[in-house]
């Protein structure tokens, strides 16, 4: 149990808890808007940004975050251009992100192993700069959602009524996408680009099974995410397992339990 006294593990736990709070908070807006795959898209684009950071010798996580935000504007622009086929925007941006990342890998073969850690997560290597960046994004997301909760809720469940009432739909669509990009940009070093969408979607899947209202579902999603982060990191630290993968597997176990429990309740 000495692992809990190690500074690197304490930093990992703090970073994981912060992402465990913001990821499902943004994830519930994505899932209910049927944009679940946007997490994978922005994560792959972030990897291209990380590669740019290594090539230019600039803080990679920050560059990945900036590139993810730029990509989020690209998604919104393409969604407007292809209103009937809005999901096409996600496919186009993901393809571009993967292509750019692959191209940059070929230019900088010396940092390939460093970039690969962003694919699978490297939570134990978090430093003070990473934590401050995660904390800043967490504070921004929480404050934005807190002060715009009613507007975002209305747009989520009745976009036509929100537009008629004068709500700037384009602004709030961009806002949700940009906040998601920020969360993903700071998450890839914690859980990895290949797993980051799990924190966005699986806690929400649990909350939609057990929640009785929107607020109730938001609360359940955050609680489930935090439990999985604490439990997954603890198991990974004690038994020397892959931390990101352990967190995701714990989330899946909770989802299976929730589905079985919910089914039992329905039979009653």
Secondary structure in CASP SS format (residue, H / E / C, confidence):
PFRMAT SS
TARGET T0000
AUTHOR 0000-0000-0000
METHOD secondary structure of the structure
MODEL  1
X C 1.00
X H 1.00
X H 1.00
X H 1.00
X H 1.00
X C 1.00
X H 1.00
X H 1.00
X H 1.00
X H 1.00
X H 1.00
X H 1.00
X H 1.00
X H 1.00
X H 1.00
X H 1.00
X H 1.00
X H 1.00
X H 1.00
X H 1.00
X H 1.00
X H 1.00
X H 1.00
X H 1.00
X H 1.00
X H 1.00
X H 1.00
X H 1.00
X H 1.00
X H 1.00
X H 1.00
X H 1.00
X C 1.00
X C 1.00
X C 1.00
X C 1.00
X C 1.00
X H 1.00
X H 1.00
X H 1.00
X H 1.00
X H 1.00
X H 1.00
X H 1.00
X H 1.00
X H 1.00
X H 1.00
X H 1.00
X H 1.00
X H 1.00
X H 1.00
X H 1.00
X H 1.00
X H 1.00
X H 1.00
X H 1.00
X C 1.00
X C 1.00
X C 1.00
X H 1.00
X H 1.00
X H 1.00
X H 1.00
X H 1.00
X H 1.00
X H 1.00
X H 1.00
X H 1.00
X H 1.00
X H 1.00
X H 1.00
X H 1.00
X H 1.00
X H 1.00
X H 1.00
X H 1.00
X H 1.00
X H 1.00
X H 1.00
X H 1.00
X H 1.00
X C 1.00
X C 1.00
X C 1.00
X C 1.00
X C 1.00
X C 1.00
X H 1.00
X H 1.00
X H 1.00
X H 1.00
X H 1.00
X H 1.00
X H 1.00
X H 1.00
X H 1.00
X H 1.00
X H 1.00
X H 1.00
X H 1.00
X H 1.00
X H 1.00
X H 1.00
X H 1.00
X H 1.00
X H 1.00
X H 1.00
X C 1.00
X H 1.00
X H 1.00
X H 1.00
X H 1.00
X H 1.00
X H 1.00
X H 1.00
X H 1.00
X H 1.00
X H 1.00
X H 1.00
X H 1.00
X C 1.00
X C 1.00
X H 1.00
X H 1.00
X H 1.00
X C 1.00
X C 1.00
X H 1.00
X H 1.00
X H 1.00
X H 1.00
X H 1.00
X H 1.00
X H 1.00
X H 1.00
X H 1.00
X H 1.00
X H 1.00
X H 1.00
X H 1.00
X H 1.00
X H 1.00
X H 1.00
X H 1.00
X H 1.00
X H 1.00
X H 1.00
X C 1.00
X H 1.00
X H 1.00
X H 1.00
X H 1.00
X H 1.00
X H 1.00
X H 1.00
X H 1.00
X H 1.00
X C 1.00
X H 1.00
X H 1.00
X H 1.00
X H 1.00
X H 1.00
X H 1.00
X C 1.00
X C 1.00
X C 1.00
X C 1.00
X H 1.00
X H 1.00
X H 1.00
X H 1.00
X H 1.00
X H 1.00
X H 1.00
X H 1.00
X H 1.00
X H 1.00
X H 1.00
X H 1.00
X H 1.00
X H 1.00
X H 1.00
X H 1.00
X H 1.00
X H 1.00
X H 1.00
X H 1.00
X H 1.00
X H 1.00
X H 1.00
X C 1.00
X C 1.00
X C 1.00
X C 1.00
X H 1.00
X H 1.00
X H 1.00
X H 1.00
X H 1.00
X H 1.00
X H 1.00
X H 1.00
X H 1.00
X H 1.00
X H 1.00
X H 1.00
X H 1.00
X H 1.00
X H 1.00
X C 1.00
X C 1.00
X C 1.00
X H 1.00
X H 1.00
X H 1.00
X H 1.00
X H 1.00
X H 1.00
X H 1.00
X H 1.00
X H 1.00
X H 1.00
X H 1.00
X H 1.00
X H 1.00
X H 1.00
X H 1.00
X H 1.00
X H 1.00
X H 1.00
X H 1.00
X H 1.00
X H 1.00
X H 1.00
X H 1.00
X H 1.00
X H 1.00
X H 1.00
X C 1.00
X C 1.00
X C 1.00
X H 1.00
X H 1.00
X H 1.00
X H 1.00
X H 1.00
X H 1.00
X H 1.00
X H 1.00
X H 1.00
X H 1.00
X H 1.00
X H 1.00
X H 1.00
X H 1.00
X H 1.00
X H 1.00
X H 1.00
X H 1.00
X H 1.00
X H 1.00
X H 1.00
X H 1.00
X H 1.00
X H 1.00
X H 1.00
X C 1.00
END
